[in-house]
Amino acid sequence: MNVTMIITQNTPEVIWNAFRLANMMLEGMEDVSIFLNGPSVKYEASDSEQFPLKELARIFTLSEGRLLA
């Protein structure tokens, strides 16, 4: 199944949950794309110890997920 997630918020918890879900779907052999729109494009600025967005994005792309902006 092909899945595309569209993220339009810059709330760290929302982005974190989207990447977590996408990574779980990739483990289940789904084709997953994440499209960052608007303020979510700057997700790296919201990276923190509580919400490690850069690490989840790295895992996502290394697992053959498609990250689009």
Secondary structure by P-SEA (a helix, b strand, c coil): cbbbbbbccccaaaaaaaaaaaaaaaaaccbbbbbbcccccccccccccccaaaaaaaaaaaacccccc
